[in-house]
Amino acid sequence: MSARARHSPTSFHLLAKPTGAVCNLDCAYCFFLSKEMLYPGSRFRMADDLLETYVRQLIEAHSRVPEVTIAWQGGEPTLMGLDFFRRSVELAERHLRPGQRAVYTIQTNGTLLDPEWAAFLREHGFLVGISIDGPRELHDAYRVNKGGKGSFDQVMQGLGHLREAGVEWNALTTIHAANAGRGGEVYRFLRDECRARFVQLIPIIERVAEADGEDTVPWASWRDRPLYVQEGDRVTGRSVTAEQYGRFLIDVFEEWVRRDVGEVYVQLFDVALANWVGEPPGLCVHSETCGLALALEHTGDVYSCDHFVEPRFRLGNVRETHMLELVASQRQRRFGLDKRDTLPRYCRECDVRFACHGGCPKDRFVRTPDGEPGLNYLCAGYKAFFHHVERPMRFMAEQLRHGRAPAELMRVYATEDAHRGRNDHCTCGSGRKWKHCHGAHTPTMASPG
């Protein structure tokens, strides 16, 4: 192994896509489905010898740490069948070093899960990410099968199998035009109906080079679209706006902060708190630099990031070059550092830069108020959210510094809410009355007048 590889990161995250972009659903907003075009004529199945090469190299690349994460995504990875994943676990156990353990994760649409799948996932401690966008009408707006029919019932059935088997799972919820105005409803559905205890909120931003208008949707299926690449300064009508994104996060936060601190973990809230405390946030989107979250295609090709699976960001192939060499390459290091080094002045001087760090580079395609390129499309939403949560984040950070539970924040909110007038403006900033907004869902709603 080269000197460059010896100076590589001690750990990194690699999303392996054993079926490439192939999926049994046809979600209208999925940026990845068109990636099939990168591999014309492919069977879109990771070969057995490549599976072993991938697992062995990944474990070798993490030889200096006691834990290695083996992460599967797609497309839809469960299309590979259970035997493929049984084999992957066997290979991992064979190649792990003494004292080293593997952590298994898989992201799935959930529609193919059955009791046998659930038993396997439980046996090997898989953390499962389930894509669900809210109640039926919101989920089925875009998450449809090849016939254009909603997938809600199949997802909920698959989730039921996971819950019955005691599998640990996360809700992966995208925010888009159909559910953007219903943050509180979506969150309560995930918490109360799905019983989610870990939630990731993912904004949908579909870039296009040209569009006839803001509401234009250039494609309804991946078959109608060109290869999706990170270009263009317009977005489709399915995309969430910056203002909608900020409002969604605030609505969820106002619900969460009153009853779920320490019980439900919303990834972005954890990331924000880490940045307020001064700890690594654990999510590349709001880290100062990136480059340690790469993607592996079914062919062995490695790309700089899951969002940049396109020819100009292909680093090489693990059949030809050890993945550690690719991760440690100058190209990849520059990719990660550019996140920090290309921030426009408007961002560098922002009072919440420490919490935001400019967001994901894929979304930096608008101009700052003074005309400089490179501003994140979601900037206004990020600013609204981070400013809104400043006081509670400072409180929770102070609790942690003194070895106390951040959940004490709920008592503070309950005390303030008890003295809140029913006709006061809601604390979320929506302009609606407290009794008709978050006050309607607050368990201890008691107020004068």
C-alpha positions in Angstrom: 0.0 0.0 0.0 1.4 3.5 -0.9 2.5 6.2 1.4 -0.5 8.2 0.4 -2.8 5.4 1.6 -0.9 5.1 4.9 -1.7 8.8 5.5 -5.4 8.3 4.7 -8.3 8.9 7.0 -8.7 6.4 9.9 -12.3 6.0 8.9 -14.8 7.1 6.2 -18.3 6.2 5.1 -18.9 4.3 1.8 -22.5 3.7 0.5 -22.4 0.5 -1.6 -25.0 0.1 -4.3 -25.2 -3.6 -5.2 -28.0 -3.0 -7.8 -26.8 0.3 -9.0 -29.7 2.6 -9.6 -32.2 -0.2 -10.3 -35.3 0.1 -8.1 -38.8 -1.5 -8.0 -40.3 2.0 -7.4 -40.4 5.0 -9.7 -40.3 7.9 -7.3 -40.8 11.0 -9.3 -38.2 13.1 -7.5 -35.4 10.4 -7.3 -32.3 11.9 -8.7 -30.5 8.5 -8.8 -32.8 6.5 -11.1 -31.3 8.0 -14.2 -27.8 6.8 -13.2 -28.7 3.5 -15.0 -27.5 5.5 -18.1 -24.0 5.3 -16.8 -23.8 1.6 -17.3 -25.6 0.6 -20.6 -26.0 -3.1 -20.9 -25.2 -3.9 -17.3 -27.1 -6.6 -15.4 -27.0 -4.2 -12.4 -26.0 -6.9 -9.9 -22.7 -6.8 -7.9 -20.7 -9.9 -8.7 -19.7 -12.3 -5.9 -16.0 -11.7 -6.4 -16.5 -8.0 -6.3 -18.5 -8.3 -3.1 -15.5 -10.0 -1.5 -13.1 -7.4 -2.8 -15.3 -4.6 -1.5 -15.8 -6.1 2.0 -12.1 -7.0 2.3 -10.8 -3.6 1.2 -13.3 -1.8 3.4 -12.2 -3.7 6.5 -8.5 -3.2 5.5 -9.1 0.5 5.1 -10.4 0.6 8.7 -7.6 -1.4 10.3 -6.8 1.4 12.8 -10.3 1.6 14.3 -12.3 -1.0 16.2 -15.5 -0.6 14.1 -16.3 -0.6 10.4 -19.6 0.3 8.9 -20.8 -1.8 6.0 -23.6 0.3 4.4 -25.9 -0.7 1.6 -28.1 1.6 -0.5 -29.5 1.8 -4.0 -31.6 1.9 -6.1 -33.2 -0.7 -4.0 -30.6 -3.0 -2.5 -33.1 -5.7 -1.3 -33.6 -6.6 -5.0 -30.3 -8.6 -4.6 -32.1 -11.1 -2.4 -31.3 -12.4 1.1 -28.5 -14.8 0.0 -26.4 -11.9 -1.2 -26.6 -10.2 2.2 -26.0 -13.5 4.0 -22.8 -13.8 2.0 -21.8 -10.3 2.8 -22.1 -11.0 6.5 -20.1 -14.2 6.2 -17.3 -12.3 4.3 -17.2 -9.6 6.9 -16.9 -12.0 9.7 -14.1 -13.8 7.8 -12.0 -10.6 7.2 -12.6 -8.7 10.5 -9.4 -8.3 12.5 -9.3 -9.6 16.1 -11.2 -7.2 18.4 -12.9 -5.5 15.4 -16.6 -5.5 14.8 -18.8 -4.7 11.8 -21.9 -2.4 11.9 -24.4 -3.2 9.2 -26.8 -0.6 7.7 -29.2 -0.7 4.8 -31.4 1.9 3.2 -34.6 0.6 1.6 -38.0 1.6 0.4 -39.3 -1.3 2.6 -41.7 -2.7 0.0 -40.0 -6.1 -0.3 -39.4 -6.8 3.4 -41.1 -9.8 4.9 -40.7 -11.9 8.1 -37.6 -13.7 6.7 -35.9 -10.4 5.9 -36.8 -9.0 9.3 -35.4 -12.0 11.1 -32.1 -11.8 9.2 -31.8 -8.0 9.9 -32.5 -8.5 13.5 -30.1 -11.4 13.9 -27.2 -9.4 12.5 -28.1 -6.1 14.1 -28.7 -4.2 10.9 -29.8 -0.5 11.3 -32.5 -0.1 8.6 -33.4 3.2 7.0 -37.0 3.2 5.7 -38.1 5.8 3.2 -41.5 7.2 4.2 -42.7 10.7 3.5 -45.7 11.0 5.9 -49.3 9.9 5.8 -50.7 8.1 2.8 -51.6 11.1 0.6 -48.3 12.8 1.2 -46.2 9.7 0.8 -48.0 8.6 -2.4 -47.7 12.0 -4.0 -44.3 11.0 -5.5 -43.3 7.6 -4.0 -45.0 5.4 -6.6 -44.4 2.0 -8.3 -43.7 1.4 -12.0 -47.4 1.6 -12.7 -47.7 5.0 -11.0 -49.6 3.7 -8.0 -48.7 4.7 -4.4 -46.4 2.5 -2.3 -47.7 3.5 1.1 -49.4 0.2 2.0 -46.4 -1.9 1.0 -44.0 0.4 3.0 -46.2 0.2 6.1 -46.4 -3.6 5.8 -42.6 -3.9 5.5 -42.2 -1.6 8.5 -44.6 -3.7 10.5 -42.4 -6.7 9.9 -39.3 -4.8 11.2 -41.2 -3.6 14.3 -42.5 -7.1 15.1 -39.0 -8.5 14.8 -37.5 -5.8 16.9 -35.2 -4.4 14.2 -33.6 -1.0 14.8 -34.8 1.5 12.2 -34.7 5.1 11.1 -37.3 7.1 9.2 -35.9 8.7 6.1 -38.4 11.4 5.2 -37.9 13.7 2.2 -39.4 17.2 2.2 -40.9 18.3 -1.1 -43.7 20.3 -2.6 -46.4 17.9 -1.5 -45.6 17.8 2.3 -43.6 21.0 2.8 -46.4 22.8 4.5 -47.3 20.0 6.9 -44.2 19.6 9.1 -46.0 19.0 12.3 -48.4 16.5 10.8 -45.6 14.5 9.2 -43.6 14.5 12.4 -46.6 13.3 14.5 -47.3 10.6 12.0 -43.8 9.3 12.2 -43.8 9.4 15.9 -47.3 8.2 16.8 -48.3 6.0 13.9 -44.9 4.6 12.8 -43.4 4.9 16.3 -40.2 6.2 14.8 -37.5 7.1 17.4 -34.9 8.2 14.8 -35.8 10.6 12.0 -33.9 12.1 9.1 -35.4 15.0 7.2 -34.0 15.3 3.6 -34.9 18.2 1.4 -35.7 17.5 -2.2 -33.9 19.9 -4.6 -34.1 18.9 -8.3 -31.8 21.1 -10.3 -32.4 21.8 -13.9 -30.5 23.8 -16.5 -33.7 25.2 -18.1 -37.3 25.3 -17.3 -40.3 27.1 -18.6 -41.3 28.3 -15.2 -40.9 27.6 -11.5 -43.8 25.0 -11.5 -42.5 23.2 -14.6 -41.8 19.5 -13.9 -39.6 18.4 -16.8 -40.1 14.6 -16.1 -42.5 12.3 -14.3 -40.4 9.2 -14.6 -36.7 8.6 -14.9 -37.3 7.2 -18.4 -38.3 10.7 -19.5 -35.2 12.4 -18.1 -31.6 12.9 -19.1 -28.7 11.7 -16.9 -29.1 13.7 -13.7 -26.0 15.8 -12.9 -25.5 18.6 -10.5 -25.9 21.5 -13.0 -28.4 24.3 -13.5 -29.7 27.1 -11.4 -33.4 26.4 -11.6 -35.4 23.7 -9.7 -38.5 21.6 -10.5 -41.9 22.3 -9.0 -41.5 19.2 -6.9 -38.6 20.8 -5.0 -39.0 22.4 -1.6 -38.3 26.1 -1.4 -35.8 27.5 1.1 -38.6 29.2 3.1 -40.7 26.0 3.1 -37.7 24.0 4.4 -37.0 26.4 7.2 -40.7 26.5 8.2 -40.9 22.7 8.1 -37.9 22.3 10.4 -39.3 24.9 12.8 -42.7 23.3 12.9 -41.1 19.9 13.7 -38.8 21.5 16.3 -41.6 23.2 18.2 -43.4 19.9 18.5 -40.3 17.9 19.4 -38.9 20.4 22.0 -42.1 20.2 24.1 -42.4 16.4 24.5 -39.7 14.4 22.8 -36.2 15.6 23.8 -34.3 12.5 24.7 -37.0 10.2 23.3 -37.1 11.0 19.6 -33.8 11.8 17.8 -34.1 14.1 14.8 -30.8 14.0 13.0 -30.6 17.7 12.1 -31.4 18.7 15.7 -28.5 16.5 17.0 -26.2 18.0 14.3 -27.2 21.5 15.4 -26.6 20.7 19.1 -23.2 19.2 18.3 -22.2 22.4 16.5 -23.4 24.5 19.4 -21.4 22.4 21.8 -18.3 22.5 19.5 -18.2 18.8 18.8 -18.0 17.1 15.3 -21.6 17.1 14.0 -21.5 13.7 12.4 -23.2 14.8 9.2 -21.2 16.1 6.2 -24.0 18.6 5.2 -23.2 20.8 8.2 -19.6 19.9 8.7 -16.9 22.4 7.8 -15.4 20.1 5.2 -16.6 16.8 3.5 -15.1 14.1 1.3 -15.5 11.2 3.8 -18.9 10.0 2.5 -18.3 8.2 -0.8 -20.3 5.9 -3.1 -19.5 2.5 -4.6 -21.4 1.4 -7.7 -22.2 -2.2 -8.5 -19.3 -2.4 -10.9 -16.7 -1.3 -8.3 -16.5 2.3 -9.4 -16.0 4.7 -6.6 -17.4 8.2 -6.7 -16.7 11.3 -4.5 -20.2 11.4 -3.1 -23.6 9.7 -3.4 -24.9 13.0 -4.8 -22.1 13.2 -7.4 -22.3 9.8 -9.1 -21.4 11.2 -12.5 -18.4 10.8 -14.8 -16.4 13.8 -13.6 -16.4 12.6 -10.0 -15.4 9.0 -10.7 -12.3 8.3 -8.7 -11.5 4.8 -10.0 -12.4 1.2 -9.5 -11.6 -1.1 -6.5 -10.8 -3.9 -8.9 -7.8 -1.8 -10.1 -7.0 0.5 -7.2 -7.4 -0.2 -3.5 -10.3 2.0 -2.2 -8.0 3.5 0.5 -5.9 5.0 -2.4 -9.0 6.5 -3.9 -10.3 7.9 -0.6 -6.8 9.4 0.1 -6.3 10.8 -3.4 -5.5 14.4 -4.0 -8.7 14.7 -6.0 -10.9 13.5 -3.2 -9.1 15.6 -0.6 -9.6 18.7 -2.7 -13.3 17.7 -3.2 -13.7 17.7 0.6 -11.8 20.9 1.2 -13.6 22.9 -1.5 -16.7 22.8 0.8 -14.9 25.2 3.1 -12.6 27.0 0.7 -15.3 28.0 -1.9 -17.7 29.6 0.6 -18.8 33.1 -0.6 -18.0 36.1 1.6 -21.7 36.3 2.5 -21.4 32.8 4.2 -18.0 33.5 5.8 -19.4 36.5 7.6 -22.7 34.8 8.6 -23.5 34.6 12.3 -24.7 31.0 12.0 -21.9 29.8 9.8 -20.6 27.6 12.7 -23.9 25.7 12.6 -24.4 25.6 8.9 -21.0 25.7 7.1 -22.8 26.5 3.9 -24.8 23.2 3.6 -24.2 20.6 0.9 -22.1 21.7 -2.1 -24.6 20.2 -4.4 -27.1 22.9 -3.4 -24.8 25.9 -3.8 -26.1 27.2 -7.1 -27.6 30.6 -6.3 -26.0 34.0 -5.9 -25.6 36.0 -2.7 -27.4 39.4 -2.3 -24.2 41.1 -3.6 -24.0 38.8 -6.7 -21.3 36.4 -5.7 -22.0 32.8 -6.8 -21.9 29.8 -4.6 -24.7 30.5 -2.1 -26.8 27.5 -0.9 -30.3 27.4 -2.4 -31.6 26.6 1.1 -29.8 29.5 2.8 -32.9 31.4 3.8 -34.3 28.3 5.4 -31.1 27.4 7.2 -30.9 31.0 8.6 -34.5 30.9 9.8 -34.1 27.6 11.5 -30.7 28.2 13.2 -31.8 31.6 14.4 -35.0 30.1 15.8 -33.3 27.4 17.8 -30.4 29.5 19.1 -31.9 29.9 22.6 -32.8 26.2 23.2 -29.6 25.0 21.7 -27.6 27.2 24.0 -29.6 25.8 26.9 -29.1 22.2 25.9 -25.4 22.8 25.3 -25.0 24.3 28.8 -26.8 21.3 30.2 -24.3 19.0 28.6 -21.3 20.9 29.7 -22.5 20.5 33.3 -23.3 16.8 32.9 -27.1 17.4 33.0 -29.8 16.1 30.7 -30.8 18.3 27.7 -34.4 17.0 28.3 -34.7 19.5 31.1 -35.5 22.0 28.3 -39.0 20.5 28.1 -39.7 21.7 31.7 -38.7 25.2 30.7 -41.1 25.2 27.7 -43.9 23.7 29.8 -43.5 26.5 32.4 -43.6 29.2 29.7 -46.5 27.5 27.9 -48.6 27.4 31.1 -48.5 31.2 31.2 -49.2 31.7 27.5 -52.4 33.2 26.3 -54.5 31.1 24.0 -54.8 34.0 21.6 -51.1 34.9 21.7 -49.0 34.5 18.6 -47.5 31.0 18.3 -43.9 30.6 19.3 -43.1 29.1 15.9 -43.4 32.5 14.2 -46.1 31.4 11.8 -48.3 34.4 12.8 -51.1 32.1 13.8 -52.7 32.1 17.3 -51.1 29.7 19.8 -54.4 27.8 20.3 -54.6 27.1 16.5 -51.0 26.2 16.0 -48.5 24.4 18.3 -50.7 25.0 21.3 -53.3 22.7 19.9 -50.8 19.8 20.2 -49.2 20.7 23.5 -50.0 18.1 26.2 -50.1 20.6 29.1 -52.0 23.3 27.4 -53.1 25.5 30.3 -53.2 29.2 30.0 -55.0 32.3 31.2 -57.8 33.7 29.1 
